Amino acid sequence: MTSMVRRFTPLLAMLTLVTAFFAQPNTAHAQVTAFKQAVAEAAARDKDIAAFYQANGYKSIWTGRAGRDRSRRVSLMKALSNASAHGLPAARYDAKGLQAKMKSAKGPRERGALEVEISRVFLQYARDLQTGVLIPSRVDSAIVRQVPYRDRTSYLVNFSKSSPNGFFKALAPKTMEYNALMKEKLRMERLLAKGGWGAKIPSKSLKPGQSGNAVVAMRNRLIAQGYMRRSASQTYDDTMKSAVQQFQLAHGLSADGVAGAGTVSEINKTVQQRLQSIIVAMERERWVNQERGRRHILVNIPDFTAKVIDNNKVTFETRSVVGANKSDRPTPEFSDVMEFMVINPSWYVPRSIVTKEYLPALKRNSNAVRHIEITDSKGRKVNRSAVNFSKYTEKTFPFSMRQPPSKGNALGLVKFMFPNRYNIYLHDTPAKNLFGREVRAYSHGCVRLADPFDFAYALLAKQTNDPKGFFQSKLKTGKEARVNLKDPVPVHIIYRTAFTTAKGHTQYRRDIYGRDARIWSALAKAGVALRAVQG
């Protein structure tokens, strides 16, 4: 008898532990049923969460006593504690509150409700980190980008089958740009903790040869920002002029070495302001968290450039002119695929320009804008003298307008097409003088290129041994010619006021449309906060 008691002692101990675990006098079956019912009830408020738990039989992935559930909880809490490093709204996930609930949940119904709450927080964090905190078009209607959202249920399904730490590590963008922005963010947060870059320049502008307190303040800020070595000079000398030029180059300013109003304004920007730009850039990077193409075209609106990127390296770059900051003219942000170019293009005048700009001129004088043909619905040229333009309104004007190919054509001698609903494309222009300006926002929305022929050669080099000869042979005919790209090229029109270079340096640009200011305001409202980091 004594031996039997000894044999059953371990079993009795295990039963005692199981009973203590559930903390209820019910059977194990009743406990499981109560847990599942609680999960079903709590999940009913979210169809994606409900679908996941219905498919898995309402089993736990977070709150069970098994080691796998525990490792998931630990990984989630670790990820949430790092949310601020990504510029995410940490308060939105309430990691401390969630941890407190984990400690206090005892009965099966409490654990069932907690199970769903953890999944809700997990989904919010996962989507925020992978594809952004904000919905772009709600912040600015010109940000028409299609964010690559993932199915919410798939997050739970994939997470339940993955290594928890590996899953969280894979969420953020894997681009070199995102990683570089994160490093710069941390550097700026440490600068913020140290008090920033010091006193601002108490002058609107400064010129070489000047001296005094304002020059000293500029010297100190240039030193603090890394553009000058330590110096005791109180004069705007050649060393300071060179430092100003380096600053200007890194901020998209005319590099003349003179600290005019624009340059002083940029030097006076605070660490907080630059930090906001970086956090906004990280959010924007999450909006395009997808494969961009081994070869792709990148147009950065506030940088006024268009680049060809091959295997993460810039292989061609040219200056650009973008949409003016007026009513419906700003260039929208989106991605598409360039399919062909048109050499010696006709310009089919957009309806908005026809009715808002040309029709009023034609009402005053039927011979206005003579370089533009007026055509009917069948494309036939209309005799101006036979039309009474004064009887038409913007809505009733029945004609279209077209400018035939020529050197003076508004599109220049070549346009690059990625057909889209916004009627935006890249093109040449006869207005070459605009490319010498510091701020180049003058178009009706399309992107004009300073070196369109060279841009065409770079694209055609993938499909012909003599891209220049091929292009010029088409150009010399003077006739409109469509040339398809053998391999269509993705085009990404982006807006970055903070971005990094190949050497890891961060450059800043002015917020020409005020979009980044609106994004930061929305992020702050969502709970994103600046932080100072000791270290």
N, C-alpha and C positions, 0 to 999 in steps of 0.2 A: 504493500500500500504506500509506504514511504517513497519507493522508487517511482510510482505513478505520479505522486504529487510533484516530485522533482521534475518529471518529464513534462508535465503540463504548466509548470511555472512560467517559462518563456512565453507560452501562448496566452496565459492569463495577463501577463505584463503587456503584451502587444494589444490585446483587447482593451485594456485599461487606457492605453495611449490613444487608440482610435476614438474611444468614448470621450476622452478629454479633448481631443482635436475638434470634434463637432460641438462640444459644449452644450449638447442638448440630449435629453433622454430618448430621442427618437431613434429609429433604426437607420442604418446607412442608406437604405433605399429611400426613405422619407427625406433624409438630408439632401440627397442628390436631386430628388424631385423638387424640393423647395428651392434649391439653387437654380435649377434650370427654369423654373417658373419665374423667378426673380430676373434672370437674364432676359427671358422672352419679353417680360413686361417693360423692363428698362430700355431694351433695344427697339421696341416698337416705335419709339419717337424718331428713329433714324433708319431709313429703309436700307441703306448700305450695310450698316452694322447688323441690322436684323437679318439681312440675307446671308451674311457670313455665319452668324451663330445658328441659323436654321440649317445651313448646309453642314455644319460640323456637329450637329446634335446638341447644341447648347453647352458644349464642354468648355472648360476654362482654358485660356492660354496665358493668363496673368496671375490668377489668385490661388491656383492649386499649390499643394505642398511639395509637388515634385520639383526636382532640381531644375528642369527645363523652364518651368514657369518662373521660378526664382531668378534665373539668369536673365530672363526677359525683363523682369521688373528692374533688376539692377542696371541693365543696359539702357532702359528707357530713362531712368532717373539720371544716369550719367549723361545721356544725350540732352535732356532738358536743362541740366545744370550748365551746359555749354551753349545754350541758345543765344545768349547775348554776344558770344564771339562771332556769330553769323549775322548779327544785326537783326535778330528776330525779337518779337515782343514777348519776353520771358514771362511777364505777368499773365499773359493769356493762358499759359499752361499751368500756372500755379503749382509748381513742383512741390513746395513745402506743404501746401494744403492736401495735395494728392498723397504725399507720404504719410501725413497724419491720418488720413482715411484708411490707408493700408494697415496702420498699426491698430486702429480702433475697431475695424470690421471684425465681428466675431461669428455671428450666426450665418446660416446659409443664405438667407435673404439679403443680409447686409453685404455678404461677399458677392452675391449675384449682381447687385446694383453697382458695387465697386468694379466688378469685372467690366461692365459696360462703360463706366465712367473712364476707366483707364484706356479702353479702346478709343473712346471719343477724343481724349487728349492726344493719344498716339496719332490718330488720323490728322488732327489739326496740325500737329508738329511736323509730321511727315510731308504733308502737302505744302506747308509754309516753306520748309527747307528745300524742297525739290522744285517747286514751280512758283513760289512767291507768296507773300503775305496779302498782297492787293490784287484786285482785278483791274488790269491796266485801263481799259476803256471807261471804267467808272471814275477814274481820276482825271483823265483827259481823253476826249472823244477822238483826238487825232492819233492816239496810240491804239492802232487797229490790229495789233499783233495777236496771232492765234497762239495762246499759251498752250504748251503740250501737256495738258492735264492728264493724269493717270486715273483710271477707275479706282474709286475709293475702296471698294471691297477688295480689289487686288492687293492693296497694301497689307491688309490683314491676312489674306491667303498666303502671300509671298513671305511675309514676316514669320508666320507660324511654321513655315517650312525651311527657314533660313537660319544662319548663325546671327543671333541678335546684334552683336557688335558690327559684324560685316554688313548687315542690312542698313544700319544707321550711317555707317561710313560711306555707303554708296549713294545716299540721297542727294547730297549737295552737288552742284556742278563740278565736273572733273576737269574744267579748263584751267590752263595756266593763269588766265586772267583772274579767275575767282580766287585762286590760292594767293596770288600776288596782292589782290585787294584785301584779303583777310590779314595778310602780314602788315600791309600799310595801315589798316585799321588799328591793329594792336600798337603799332609804332606811334600813331597819332594819339591813342588813348594814354600812352605813357607820357607823351609830350603834354597832354592836357593835365595830367597829374602834377607835372612840374611847373605849371603856370603858363604854358604856351610860348609864344615867340617874343614876348615883351611889349613895350610901349609902341603904339602906332605912330606912323609918320604924321606930324602935325602940319602938313602942307599938302596942297592939292597937286603940285607938280614940282619937280626939281630938275636942274640941268647940270651937266658936267662943268666943273669949275666953282660951283657953289660950295659954301661951308656953313657950319652952324648946327644948331640943335636938331633940325629936321634931317640933315644929312647924317648926323650921328645915329638918329633913330632908324633911318633906312639901312645904314651900315649894320647896326645890331640885328635888325630883322633878317637881312640877307645872310648874315653869319649864322643866326639861329636856324634858318631854313636850309642851310647847307650850300649856299651859292658863293660864299666868301670864306677865306681862312681868317682867323682872328687877326684883327688889325686895330691900331690906335688912331688911324687917320680920321680927321674931322673934315676932310675935303673930298668932294666928288671927283676923285682922280681917275686915271685910266683903269686901275684895278677894280674900282667900284663900277665903272662903266662896263667893263667886261662881265662883272657879276650881274649887272642889270640885264645885259644882253642874254646871258644864260637863263636868267629868270624868264625873260620875255619868250625865248624859244620854248620853254617848258610850259608856257601858259597861252600859246597861240597868239602872241602879240607881235607887232612889228619890231624886229630885233635891231633897233637903232641905238640902243644904249642910253636913250633919254627917258627919264622917269616922268612921262606925261601923266595926265589925269587917269587914264585907263590903267597904266602900269602901277601907279601909286595905289589905286583902288584895289588891285589884285594883291600887291605886296601886303596891304593892310588887312586882307581877309584873315579871320581868326582860325585857330585850330578847330574850334567847334564847327565852323562853316565848312572847312575842308573835310572834316569827319562826316558831316551830313552828306556831302557829295559822294564819299566812298560808300557809305551805307546804302544810298540810293542806287549807286552803280552795282552793288552786290544784289540788290533786289531785282534790278533790270537783268542781270546775268541769269538769275533764276527763271525769268520769263522766257529765256531762249535756251533752256536746259535740254538740248537735244543735239544730235549730230548735225553739224553745219556744212559738211561737205569737205572732202580733202582739198578740193579747189573751190573757193567761193569768193564773192565780192562783198566787201564790207564798206558801207557808206556811213560815216559818223557825222551826223548833222551839225552839232556845234563845233566839231573839229574842222569842218569844211574840207573833207578829204574823201576820196574813193580809193580803195585799195583792192588789189588782187592778192588773195592769200592762198598759198600752196603748201600743204602739209605744215600748217601753223607758222609759216614764214611769209613776210610781205615780199612779193616778187615784183610788184608794180604799184606805184602810188602817184596820184595826181590831185591837184587842188580842185575844189568844187564850189559851185554857187548853189545854194538851196533856197527853199521857199521863203518869201518875205513874211515878217511877223505882222500880217494884216489879215483880218477876217478869215477867209477860207484858203489863204495862200500857204501857210506853214506846211512843210513836207511831213507827211504821215510816217509812222513807224510800222513796218511790217516786213515779212520775208516772202520771197517768191522765187521763181526760177527763170533765169534769162535763157530765152530760146533762140533768138536771132537778132541780127542787126540789119538796119536799112541804110544803104549808102545812097546819097543824093535823095534824101527823104522829102516828101511833101509834108507840109504842116496842116493837119486838119484841125482848125481852130476849135477849142473846147466851147461848148454851148454857153458856158458862163461868161467867157470873154466876148463871144459874139454878141450876146444880148446886153451885157452890162457895160462894155467898153466901145464896141464897134457900132452897134445900132444907134446909140445917141449921136455919134459922129455922122453917120449916114443920114440921119434925120436933118441935120444941119446942112449937110452937103453930100449929095449922092456920089460925088467923085472922091470922097474921103477914102483913106486906106486903099489906094489904087493897086498896091502890090498884092492885095488879097483878092482872089476870085470869089464871086458869089455863085453858088450852085443850087440847083433844085433837088428834089427828093431822088431823082434819077442820076444825079451827078453831072448834069448838063450846066454849062456856064450860062448865067443869067445876064441879060442886058440891063445894066443899072438904070439907064435913062427911061426904061419902060416900067420902073417900079416906084410906087409912092411909099417910101419908107415911113413917112410920118403917121400912116394909119396902123402901124404895127406896134404891139407891146412886146415885152420880154416873153410873154407866154404865147402870143399869136404869130411871132415872126416865123415864117415857114421855110426859110433858107438856111443853108450851111455855108461855111466859108473855108477856103483852102488856099494855102500859099504854095505854088509850084516849087520844085527843086531849084536852088540857086545859092550862091555864096552868101547872099543876104537873108536867106531863109532863117526864120526864128530858131529852127532846130540845127542850123549850121549844115554840115555835109554828112553827118552820120548820127543815127540814133540807135540805142541799144534797148531791145524790147524784152520785158518780162510781163506779158499781158496780165493786167490786174484791174479790179473794179474801181480803183482810185485814179486810173489813167495817169499813173506816174511811171516815168522811165528816165534813163540817163541819155544825155545828148550833147552834141557840139553846140556852139553859139557864136554868132558874129560879134557879140558884145565882150570882146576879150579884155577890155579895160577893167572889168569888175574883178578879175582874178588878182589884181594887185592890191586889193583892199584888205584890210584886217578882218572886218566882219563882212561876210559874203552871203547875205540873205536878201535876195532880190527877185527870185523867180516866182512863177505862179504855183510852184509846188514841185515841179520836176527838178532833177539834179543835172546841172550843167557841168561839163568837164573841161578843164584847162588844156589837157592833152588827149583829145578824143582819138586821134589817129594812132598814137602810141598805145592807147588803151585797146583799140581794135587789133593792133598787131599782136599784143600780148594774148588776147583771146584766140586769134586765128593761128597762133604758133603751135597750138595743139593739133591742128588739122591740115596744115600745109607747110612745106619746107621754105616757102617764100611768102610769108604773110604780108610784108610790105608791098611786094610786086603784085600779089593777088588783089589786095585792097585798092591800090592805085589804078589797076587796070579797070576795075569797076567804076572808080571815081571819075576817070577821064571820059567816060561815055556821057556823063551828065544826065544819065537816065536813072530813074529810081530802081534800085536792085535790092532784093531781099537775100541775105546770106544766113542760112541756118547754122547754128552751132552744132557740130557733130555730137558733142557732149554738153548738154545744157548745164548752166552754172548757177548754183543757188546765189541769191542776192539777199543780203540782210541790211536793211536800213535801220540803223540804231541811233540812239541819242545818249552819249556818254559825256558828262562834264568832268568825270574822273576816270582815267584809264592808265594802264601801265605800258611801258615800252619793253622791248626784248631784253634790255639790260636790267629790268626790274624797277626802273624809276617811274614814279607816278607823275602824270601830267594832268593839268586842270584846264578847263575851258569855261567860258561864260555861258550861263543858262539863257540862251537867246530867246527861247519861247516861254520861259518860266515854268517849264514842265517839271523839272527836278524839284523846284520849290513846292509845287503842288503834291508831288509824290512824297517828299519829306513830311509835309503837313499831314498827309493821310497815314503815313507810317507812324508818326508821333501820336496821332489820334488812336491808332490801333495798339499803342503801347510800347513802341520802339523808343528807347531812351539812350542818350549819350552817356558814356561812362568814362571815368578816369581810372587808369590801372597803374598801380604801383609796381615798380620793377625796372 
